[in-house]
């Protein structure tokens, strides 16, 4: 059996320590070193199409509410949502559209679309107040493939381009992110450490148990997608009945300095009869052609099923087809609590058939996501009991190990 | 819910009050809270008319579908949800899942 750890020999075998998954002290260091001063994905440019468009993001890990806004000059800017007068939240709604200026509801301080303070009621009653020094406190803001990133450091140590890196950029180059719309958002808040949650989306080992009815050895979407893609290419479906590699294993793993990519198998059953609703998907889903597969299966795995791209520290892209993808954000609430946000983006459906096929993928993921996180609270509840001294990870879970090691490296950095 | 139901599918209108649900959250909650018999009755009724329904709904682009077809379209969205229980899981609920009421589903693009 081929082992990924034969390639990535510097990753320590055995267990990872359990204390980082509940320690308040460790979490405080994560806040400082893993989240502050790092690039964090918070949204998409389509959310802010026009000058004055903004959205708010409550980020407990930064102990802040941050908003991103498109200015009159078309530029995107990010600010802490806090009036420089007495700290009040300036923009109360989660998103919206502003005119030329906006005003704090507490005492009426007014800012323009570049965040500058332009009006202070009763200004003459203040002493030594200089409006030009009291613009909203800014964060760095930049975009990659239409994804908006922020950085609490207004002058980051590295550019977003350098942070993403050439290797990760090449993984998804050519994927049609720009043509998609947000179909739905799924949110879950749960009593589990954020790393533990994120790791559940960086190993496929759990498929054999927790997904035994929905993914493992069933008429799954990925399986018919694989057959369909082969048919579109005029090829026979990849027949792998003799391949001993289990379908829940990764077909390939790529570990970069901080980020990582992994691909999963999509093993077709040659005698597989599609039930009516899945058959409806197969017939009516948008039909990409071979040339549309830019940014997918860049590693050219045989019998490829899906790609998972994890961007340090807390974002993942799950990509199966050129017609939709998922973006997942794993946000700490505190040391033992986190919030997951799953955004489902799709090519806008042109027909009822395309809409229904997309709906099936979403419905599929509603079930899968509830299974994915089912074990996390029960496990977390036992982490301080002394029953477990370390968390075991197999070679197949090497992306989860890499995830922990990269975070731990930052936490321990001088 | 917009009024109207296509004449040739009148036999399915009896499901509209319970299954023609506009939001994803509503459709998902309805599936997991229904009995398997209720889900199967709905699923079987739609499956038996599937070819005709798809031919009808796909006759024009999604944007050109008249308001009077909306109820049938929402029924079909619920069918995709219900099919999970019948075709894949064999139960209305997954065998072991995070509390469904704690999964918040927020609709994005409008129909």
Interface residues (C-beta under 8 A of the other chain):
Chain A: X181 X182 X183 X184 X185 X186 X187 X188 X189 X190 X210 X212 X213 X214 X218 X219 X275 X276 X277 X278 X280 X284 X343 X344 X346 X348 X349 X350 X351 X352 X353 X354 X355 X356 X359 X360 X362 X363 X364 X366 X367 X369 X370 X371 X373 X374 X375 X377
Chain B: X24 X28 X47 X50 X54 X57 X58 X61 X62 X65 X73 X76 X77 X79 X80 X81 X83 X84 X86 X87 X88 X89 X90 X94 X95 X96 X97 X98 X100 X102 X103 X104 X105 X106 X107 X108 X109 X111
